[in-house]
Amino acid sequence: MTTSQPQPQPRTRTVRSDPSKARPRARPPLWDRRFTLFFAARTVSMFGDAMMPVAAALAVGALYGISGVGYVLGTWTGTFVLLVLFGGVFADRFGARRMMVVADLVRVLSQGVLAVAFFAGPPPFWLLVTMASLAGAAVAMFLPGANGMVPLVAREPQRANATLKVADALAHLLGPAFAGLLIALTSAGTVYAIDAGTFALSALCLALIRLAPNGSPTDTAADADAGAGAGADAGARTGGSLRRDLRQGWREFRARTWMWAVILIWMVYGVLVFGPLVPLSSALVGARLGPNAYGVAVSFLGAGAVLGGLLALRVRPVRPLAAGAAAMGLYTVLPLCVALGAGLPVLLAGHVLGGGAMAFWSVMWATSVQTHTPPAVLNRVSAYELAGSVSGIALGQILAGPALALASPGRLLLVSVGACLAGCAALFAIPAIRTLRRATSADGGKQGVV
């Protein structure tokens, strides 16, 4: 019998990987064709929007006074608040991109009519109010879908939201100055004509975006993934009454404690902080340091918003709303500086901090809403949060004037400071807000690193 000798086995070396030397997972690209087109659309329309307050204040105010300006802007805001919930329903029914394109085309009409009217001579007041109402309705159809589109065109919503926030801040830095220069050199008709052109370009860019390879009529989150859009489209095409769709959106909104709690806090912010801040600050700063000083302060607010957006591009908190609430604590410095009559350097620094804090919070909030809400109802849920936020600001603007009969602007701003601090404390005190974690990214990994 032959016995085989055991053969020597080759020695193997166990190589242990050093976690500290492991290469990080590549992040998905942001600037693909879809996001580039979406970014271009939003940037040009935001620039046009940034010109309008100056155009309304200078052109409409010169013809019909402060009350005329207030009535025109109030008509715009009121129409928006009344119709924004329906905008969310229509965006979920017919597709966010389609509703945004239609809304842009409506605004081409409204701003184009006003441009022709101003070129022809002083426009009648009824035309200004009618076009303001039409533009407000168009924005109500546009904004819910704009929020819901972000997860469809970007794999990392926070990076997309931060990039859009930087563009928004730059638009509000440059747009008002550009509008004032145009009115001084030409006429208000030029500003409205350029505004109409920005909406036409926005509609073109949005129309060129292709989300679903099967050409589905509805833009849902599943459209962004090849082969996954059919089921979502089938659910989106089903009919149903308008009331039922609104109720479903309300149920989804109410089911998220962190969401409705933030909106309740934000409504208080709107009435006591954001709404009265502009009229009270402009009066105080203008009387003490001159009107030019307030314009410089607003520019520094925009510069701070740029910095806040850039910070949101870099910092990726595990608990985004908690991080945003901490940033909002810095916003308190802004009304405090104005209320205490701070010198210009301190005032400008306060506006930089305030703008940065608000921009950082906005990115954290938008990303949380987009990544923690089912795609099929995202536009309706966004409509509810928009309605709550804007209604508080509108009420605060309306009450700012009558409140001056009760206290001086400085004392009212001190109330704003107290409301801001109380709001930050409430954001931290509610566990659903404080403990909300970052959603899992599209590639299955956790995005939070802070």
VEXDREN-2710 file (C-alpha; in Angstrom, 1 decimal):
% VEXDREN-2710
k/r/px/py/pz
1/MET/0.0/0.0/0.0
2/THR/1.3/3.3/-1.0
3/THR/1.0/6.2/1.4
4/SER/1.1/9.7/0.2
5/GLN/3.2/12.2/2.0
6/PRO/1.4/15.4/3.0
7/GLN/2.5/18.2/0.7
8/PRO/3.6/21.4/2.2
9/GLN/1.0/24.1/1.9
10/PRO/2.1/27.5/0.7
11/ARG/2.1/30.1/3.5
12/THR/-0.5/32.8/3.0
13/ARG/-0.1/36.2/4.5
14/THR/-3.1/37.9/6.0
15/VAL/-3.2/41.5/5.0
16/ARG/-5.2/43.7/7.3
17/SER/-6.6/46.8/5.9
18/ASP/-6.0/50.0/7.7
19/PRO/-9.4/51.8/8.1
20/SER/-7.6/55.1/8.3
21/LYS/-6.2/54.5/4.8
22/ALA/-9.4/53.2/3.2
23/ARG/-10.5/55.3/0.3
24/PRO/-13.8/57.0/0.8
25/ARG/-16.7/56.0/-1.4
26/ALA/-17.0/58.3/-4.4
27/ARG/-19.8/60.7/-4.1
28/PRO/-22.3/60.8/-7.0
29/PRO/-21.8/63.7/-9.3
30/LEU/-24.1/66.7/-8.8
31/TRP/-23.7/68.5/-12.1
32/ASP/-25.3/66.1/-14.5
33/ARG/-27.6/67.3/-17.3
34/ARG/-30.8/67.1/-15.2
35/PHE/-29.5/69.2/-12.3
36/THR/-27.7/71.6/-14.5
37/LEU/-30.9/72.4/-16.4
38/PHE/-32.9/72.6/-13.1
39/PHE/-30.2/74.9/-11.6
40/ALA/-30.3/77.2/-14.6
41/ALA/-34.1/77.4/-14.5
42/ARG/-34.2/78.2/-10.8
43/THR/-31.3/80.7/-10.9
44/VAL/-32.7/82.8/-13.7
45/SER/-36.2/82.8/-12.2
46/MET/-34.9/83.7/-8.8
47/PHE/-32.9/86.6/-10.3
48/GLY/-36.1/87.8/-11.9
49/ASP/-38.0/87.5/-8.6
50/ALA/-35.3/89.4/-6.7
51/MET/-35.8/92.4/-9.0
52/MET/-39.6/92.6/-8.4
53/PRO/-39.8/94.1/-4.9
54/VAL/-37.6/97.1/-6.0
55/ALA/-39.6/97.5/-9.2
56/ALA/-42.9/97.4/-7.3
57/ALA/-41.6/99.9/-4.7
58/LEU/-40.2/102.4/-7.2
59/ALA/-42.5/102.1/-10.1
60/VAL/-45.9/101.3/-8.4
61/GLY/-45.0/103.6/-5.5
62/ALA/-44.3/106.5/-7.8
63/LEU/-47.8/106.2/-9.3
64/TYR/-50.0/105.0/-6.4
65/GLY/-48.0/105.6/-3.2
66/ILE/-47.1/103.3/-0.4
67/SER/-50.7/102.1/0.0
68/GLY/-50.7/101.1/-3.6
69/VAL/-47.5/99.1/-3.2
70/GLY/-48.9/97.4/-0.2
71/TYR/-52.1/96.5/-1.9
72/VAL/-50.4/95.0/-5.0
73/LEU/-47.9/93.0/-2.9
74/GLY/-50.7/91.9/-0.5
75/THR/-52.8/90.7/-3.5
76/TRP/-49.8/88.6/-4.7
77/THR/-49.3/87.1/-1.2
78/GLY/-53.0/86.5/-0.5
79/THR/-53.5/84.7/-3.9
80/PHE/-50.4/82.5/-3.2
81/VAL/-51.6/81.5/0.3
82/LEU/-55.1/80.7/-1.0
83/LEU/-54.0/78.5/-3.9
84/VAL/-50.7/76.9/-2.8
85/LEU/-52.5/73.8/-1.4
86/PHE/-54.0/73.2/-4.8
87/GLY/-50.6/73.6/-6.4
88/GLY/-49.4/70.7/-4.4
89/VAL/-52.3/68.5/-5.5
90/PHE/-51.9/69.4/-9.1
91/ALA/-48.1/68.8/-9.0
92/ASP/-48.7/65.3/-7.6
93/ARG/-51.5/64.6/-10.2
94/PHE/-49.9/66.0/-13.4
95/GLY/-46.2/66.1/-12.5
96/ALA/-44.1/68.8/-10.8
97/ARG/-42.1/69.6/-13.9
98/ARG/-45.3/70.2/-16.0
99/MET/-46.8/72.4/-13.4
100/MET/-43.6/74.4/-13.2
101/VAL/-43.4/74.9/-16.9
102/VAL/-47.0/76.1/-17.1
103/ALA/-46.5/78.4/-14.1
104/ASP/-43.5/80.0/-15.8
105/LEU/-45.4/80.6/-19.0
106/VAL/-48.2/82.2/-17.1
107/ARG/-45.7/84.5/-15.5
108/VAL/-44.2/85.3/-18.9
109/LEU/-47.7/86.5/-19.8
110/SER/-48.3/88.5/-16.5
111/GLN/-44.9/90.2/-16.6
112/GLY/-45.0/90.8/-20.3
113/VAL/-48.3/92.5/-20.1
114/LEU/-47.0/94.8/-17.4
115/ALA/-43.9/95.5/-19.4
116/VAL/-46.0/96.6/-22.4
117/ALA/-48.2/98.7/-20.1
118/PHE/-45.3/100.5/-18.5
119/PHE/-43.7/101.2/-21.9
120/ALA/-47.1/102.6/-23.2
121/GLY/-47.6/104.9/-20.2
122/PRO/-48.8/104.7/-16.6
123/PRO/-50.7/101.4/-16.2
124/PRO/-54.1/101.5/-14.5
125/PHE/-54.2/100.3/-11.0
126/TRP/-56.7/97.5/-11.8
127/LEU/-54.2/96.0/-14.3
128/LEU/-51.4/96.0/-11.6
129/VAL/-53.7/94.2/-9.2
130/THR/-54.9/91.7/-11.7
131/MET/-51.4/90.8/-12.9
132/ALA/-50.3/90.5/-9.3
133/SER/-53.1/88.1/-8.6
134/LEU/-52.2/86.1/-11.7
135/ALA/-48.5/86.0/-10.8
136/GLY/-49.3/84.9/-7.2
137/ALA/-51.5/82.1/-8.5
138/ALA/-48.6/81.0/-10.8
139/VAL/-46.1/80.9/-8.0
140/ALA/-48.6/78.8/-5.9
141/MET/-48.5/76.3/-8.8
142/PHE/-44.8/76.5/-9.1
143/LEU/-43.2/76.3/-5.6
144/PRO/-44.6/73.0/-4.3
145/GLY/-43.2/71.2/-7.4
146/ALA/-39.9/73.0/-7.2
147/ASN/-39.3/71.5/-3.8
148/GLY/-40.4/68.0/-4.9
149/MET/-38.2/68.2/-8.0
150/VAL/-34.9/68.4/-6.1
151/PRO/-34.8/64.6/-5.2
152/LEU/-35.6/63.8/-8.9
153/VAL/-32.7/65.8/-10.3
154/ALA/-30.0/65.2/-7.6
155/ARG/-28.9/62.0/-5.8
156/GLU/-27.8/64.1/-2.8
157/PRO/-30.5/66.6/-2.0
158/GLN/-28.5/68.4/0.6
159/ARG/-25.8/69.3/-1.8
160/ALA/-28.4/70.4/-4.3
161/ASN/-30.3/72.5/-1.8
162/ALA/-27.2/74.2/-0.6
163/THR/-26.1/75.0/-4.1
164/LEU/-29.6/76.4/-4.9
165/LYS/-29.5/78.4/-1.7
166/VAL/-26.1/80.0/-2.7
167/ALA/-27.6/80.9/-6.0
168/ASP/-30.7/82.4/-4.3
169/ALA/-28.6/84.5/-2.0
170/LEU/-26.5/85.8/-4.9
171/ALA/-29.7/86.6/-6.9
172/HIS/-31.0/88.6/-4.0
173/LEU/-27.7/90.4/-3.7
174/LEU/-27.5/91.4/-7.4
175/GLY/-31.1/91.5/-8.4
176/PRO/-32.4/94.5/-6.4
177/ALA/-29.3/96.6/-7.4
178/PHE/-29.7/95.7/-11.0
179/ALA/-33.4/96.6/-11.0
180/GLY/-32.8/100.0/-9.4
181/LEU/-30.1/100.7/-12.0
182/LEU/-32.4/99.8/-14.8
183/ILE/-35.2/101.9/-13.6
184/ALA/-32.8/104.9/-13.2
185/LEU/-31.4/104.5/-16.6
186/THR/-34.4/103.3/-18.6
187/SER/-37.9/102.6/-17.2
188/ALA/-39.8/100.0/-15.1
189/GLY/-41.0/98.4/-18.4
190/THR/-37.4/97.2/-18.9
191/VAL/-37.4/95.5/-15.6
192/TYR/-40.7/93.7/-16.2
193/ALA/-39.6/92.7/-19.7
194/ILE/-36.4/91.2/-18.4
195/ASP/-38.4/89.4/-15.7
196/ALA/-40.6/87.9/-18.3
197/GLY/-37.6/86.8/-20.2
198/THR/-36.2/85.0/-17.1
199/PHE/-39.4/83.0/-16.8
200/ALA/-39.3/82.1/-20.5
201/LEU/-35.7/80.8/-20.1
202/SER/-36.7/78.9/-17.0
203/ALA/-39.6/77.2/-18.8
204/LEU/-37.3/76.2/-21.6
205/CYS/-34.7/74.6/-19.2
206/LEU/-37.4/72.8/-17.3
207/ALA/-39.0/71.5/-20.5
208/LEU/-35.6/70.0/-21.6
209/ILE/-35.3/67.9/-18.4
210/ARG/-36.0/64.2/-19.0
211/LEU/-36.8/62.3/-15.8
212/ALA/-38.4/59.1/-17.1
213/PRO/-37.0/57.1/-20.0
214/ASN/-40.5/55.7/-20.7
215/GLY/-41.9/59.2/-21.2
216/SER/-44.4/58.9/-18.3
217/PRO/-46.6/61.9/-17.9
218/THR/-46.0/62.2/-14.1
219/ASP/-42.7/63.2/-12.5
220/THR/-42.3/60.9/-9.4
221/ALA/-39.3/60.0/-7.5
222/ALA/-39.2/56.6/-9.1
223/ASP/-38.8/58.3/-12.5
224/ALA/-35.2/59.1/-11.5
225/ASP/-34.3/55.4/-11.4
226/ALA/-34.5/53.5/-14.7
227/GLY/-37.2/50.9/-14.9
228/ALA/-38.7/52.0/-11.6
229/GLY/-41.2/54.6/-12.7
230/ALA/-44.1/52.5/-13.9
231/GLY/-45.5/51.6/-10.5
232/ALA/-45.3/55.2/-9.3
233/ASP/-46.8/56.5/-12.4
234/ALA/-49.7/54.2/-12.1
235/GLY/-50.4/55.4/-8.6
236/ALA/-50.1/59.0/-9.7
237/ARG/-52.5/58.7/-12.7
238/THR/-55.4/57.3/-10.7
239/GLY/-58.1/59.9/-10.3
240/GLY/-59.8/60.9/-7.1
241/SER/-61.5/64.0/-5.9
242/LEU/-59.6/67.1/-5.1
243/ARG/-60.9/67.0/-1.5
244/ARG/-59.5/63.5/-1.1
245/ASP/-56.1/64.5/-2.4
246/LEU/-56.0/67.4/0.0
247/ARG/-57.0/65.2/2.9
248/GLN/-54.3/62.7/2.0
249/GLY/-51.7/65.5/1.9
250/TRP/-53.0/66.7/5.3
251/ARG/-52.8/63.2/6.8
252/GLU/-49.2/62.8/5.6
253/PHE/-48.3/66.3/7.0
254/ARG/-50.0/65.7/10.3
255/ALA/-48.5/62.2/10.7
256/ARG/-45.0/63.8/11.0
257/THR/-44.7/65.4/14.4
258/TRP/-41.4/67.0/13.6
259/MET/-42.9/68.7/10.5
260/TRP/-46.1/70.2/11.8
261/ALA/-44.3/71.2/15.0
262/VAL/-41.7/73.2/13.1
263/ILE/-44.4/74.8/11.0
264/LEU/-46.3/75.9/14.1
265/ILE/-43.1/77.4/15.5
266/TRP/-42.4/79.0/12.1
267/MET/-45.9/80.6/12.0
268/VAL/-45.0/82.3/15.3
269/TYR/-41.7/83.3/13.9
270/GLY/-43.5/84.8/10.9
271/VAL/-45.8/86.9/13.0
272/LEU/-43.3/88.1/15.6
273/VAL/-39.9/88.0/13.8
274/PHE/-39.8/87.6/10.0
275/GLY/-42.9/89.6/9.2
276/PRO/-42.2/92.8/11.1
277/LEU/-38.4/92.7/10.7
278/VAL/-38.2/94.5/7.4
279/PRO/-40.5/97.4/8.0
280/LEU/-39.2/98.0/11.6
281/SER/-35.5/97.5/10.7
282/SER/-35.7/99.8/7.7
283/ALA/-37.4/102.5/9.8
284/LEU/-34.9/102.3/12.7
285/VAL/-31.7/101.9/10.6
286/GLY/-32.8/104.5/8.0
287/ALA/-33.6/107.1/10.7
288/ARG/-30.4/106.6/12.6
289/LEU/-27.8/105.8/10.0
290/GLY/-29.5/106.9/6.7
291/PRO/-31.3/104.9/4.0
292/ASN/-28.0/103.8/2.4
293/ALA/-27.0/102.1/5.5
294/TYR/-30.0/99.8/5.4
295/GLY/-29.3/98.9/1.8
296/VAL/-25.8/98.0/2.8
297/ALA/-27.1/95.9/5.7
298/VAL/-29.4/94.0/3.3
299/SER/-26.5/93.3/1.1
300/PHE/-24.5/91.9/4.0
301/LEU/-27.6/89.7/4.8
302/GLY/-27.3/88.2/1.3
303/ALA/-23.5/87.7/1.8
304/GLY/-24.2/85.8/5.0
305/ALA/-26.7/83.7/3.1
306/VAL/-24.0/82.8/0.6
307/LEU/-21.7/81.7/3.4
308/GLY/-24.5/79.7/5.1
309/GLY/-25.2/77.9/1.9
310/LEU/-21.5/77.1/1.4
311/LEU/-21.3/75.8/4.9
312/ALA/-24.3/73.5/4.2
313/LEU/-22.3/72.1/1.3
314/ARG/-19.6/71.0/3.6
315/VAL/-21.3/70.1/6.9
316/ARG/-23.5/67.0/6.9
317/PRO/-25.1/66.6/10.3
318/VAL/-26.5/63.3/11.5
319/ARG/-29.4/65.3/13.1
320/PRO/-30.0/68.0/10.5
321/LEU/-32.9/69.9/12.3
322/ALA/-31.0/70.0/15.6
323/ALA/-28.0/71.5/13.7
324/GLY/-30.3/73.9/12.0
325/ALA/-31.9/74.9/15.3
326/ALA/-28.5/75.6/16.7
327/ALA/-27.8/77.9/13.7
328/MET/-31.0/79.7/14.2
329/GLY/-29.8/80.7/17.7
330/LEU/-27.3/83.0/15.8
331/TYR/-30.2/84.6/13.9
332/THR/-31.2/86.3/17.2
333/VAL/-28.2/88.6/16.8
334/LEU/-29.8/90.3/13.8
335/PRO/-32.9/91.9/15.4
336/LEU/-31.0/92.4/18.6
337/CYS/-28.4/94.6/16.9
338/VAL/-31.1/96.7/15.3
339/ALA/-33.1/97.0/18.5
340/LEU/-30.1/98.1/20.6
341/GLY/-29.0/100.7/18.0
342/ALA/-25.6/99.1/17.3
343/GLY/-23.0/100.9/15.2
344/LEU/-22.7/100.1/11.5
345/PRO/-19.9/97.5/11.8
346/VAL/-21.7/95.5/14.5
347/LEU/-25.0/95.9/12.5
348/LEU/-23.4/94.5/9.4
349/ALA/-21.8/91.6/11.3
350/GLY/-25.3/90.8/12.8
351/HIS/-26.8/90.7/9.3
352/VAL/-24.0/88.3/8.1
353/LEU/-24.7/86.0/11.0
354/GLY/-28.5/86.2/10.5
355/GLY/-28.2/85.5/6.8
356/GLY/-25.9/82.6/7.3
357/ALA/-28.1/81.1/10.0
358/MET/-31.2/81.3/8.0
359/ALA/-29.6/79.8/4.9
360/PHE/-28.1/76.9/6.8
361/TRP/-31.5/76.2/8.5
362/SER/-33.3/76.4/5.1
363/VAL/-31.0/73.7/3.6
364/MET/-31.4/71.4/6.6
365/TRP/-35.2/71.8/6.5
366/ALA/-35.7/71.4/2.8
367/THR/-33.5/68.3/2.8
368/SER/-35.4/66.7/5.7
369/VAL/-38.7/67.3/4.0
370/GLN/-37.6/65.9/0.7
371/THR/-35.9/62.8/2.2
372/HIS/-38.5/61.9/4.9
373/THR/-41.7/62.3/2.8
374/PRO/-43.0/59.7/0.3
375/PRO/-42.5/60.9/-3.2
376/ALA/-46.1/60.4/-4.2
377/VAL/-47.3/63.0/-1.7
378/LEU/-44.2/65.2/-1.4
379/ASN/-45.6/68.1/-3.4
380/ARG/-48.8/68.2/-1.4
381/VAL/-46.9/68.1/1.9
382/SER/-44.6/70.8/0.7
383/ALA/-47.7/72.9/-0.1
384/TYR/-49.0/72.6/3.5
385/GLU/-45.6/73.7/4.9
386/LEU/-45.4/76.6/2.5
387/ALA/-48.9/77.8/3.3
388/GLY/-48.2/77.7/7.0
389/SER/-44.8/79.5/6.7
390/VAL/-46.0/82.3/4.3
391/SER/-49.3/83.0/6.1
392/GLY/-47.4/83.8/9.3
393/ILE/-45.1/86.2/7.5
394/ALA/-48.0/87.9/5.8
395/LEU/-49.8/88.4/9.1
396/GLY/-46.7/89.8/10.7
397/GLN/-46.3/92.3/7.9
398/ILE/-49.9/93.4/8.2
399/LEU/-49.7/93.8/12.0
400/ALA/-46.4/95.6/12.1
401/GLY/-48.0/99.0/11.4
402/PRO/-50.8/98.8/13.9
403/ALA/-48.4/97.5/16.5
404/LEU/-46.4/100.8/16.4
405/ALA/-49.4/102.3/18.2
406/LEU/-48.6/100.1/21.2
407/ALA/-44.8/100.3/21.3
408/SER/-41.7/101.8/19.6
409/PRO/-40.0/99.9/16.8
410/GLY/-37.1/99.1/19.2
411/ARG/-39.3/97.6/21.8
412/LEU/-41.1/95.6/19.2
413/LEU/-37.8/94.2/17.9
414/LEU/-36.9/93.2/21.4
415/VAL/-40.1/91.1/21.4
416/SER/-38.8/89.6/18.1
417/VAL/-35.6/88.7/19.9
418/GLY/-37.5/87.0/22.7
419/ALA/-39.7/85.1/20.2
420/CYS/-36.6/84.0/18.3
421/LEU/-34.9/82.6/21.5
422/ALA/-38.2/80.9/22.6
423/GLY/-38.5/79.4/19.1
424/CYS/-35.0/77.9/19.3
425/ALA/-35.7/76.5/22.7
426/ALA/-38.9/74.9/21.4
427/LEU/-37.1/73.4/18.5
428/PHE/-34.7/71.7/20.9
429/ALA/-37.3/70.8/23.4
430/ILE/-39.4/68.7/21.0
431/PRO/-37.9/65.2/20.7
432/ALA/-39.3/64.5/17.2
433/ILE/-37.4/67.6/15.9
434/ARG/-34.3/67.2/18.0
435/THR/-33.7/63.5/17.2
436/LEU/-34.7/63.4/13.5
437/ARG/-31.8/61.7/11.8
438/ARG/-30.5/62.1/8.3
439/ALA/-32.2/59.8/5.8
440/THR/-30.2/57.1/4.1
441/SER/-28.6/58.2/0.8
442/ALA/-29.6/56.8/-2.5
443/ASP/-26.6/54.5/-2.7
444/GLY/-27.5/52.9/0.6
445/GLY/-24.9/54.6/2.8
446/LYS/-25.4/57.0/5.6
447/GLN/-24.8/60.6/4.6
448/GLY/-24.2/62.1/8.0
449/VAL/-20.7/62.4/9.3
450/VAL/-21.0/65.1/11.9
END
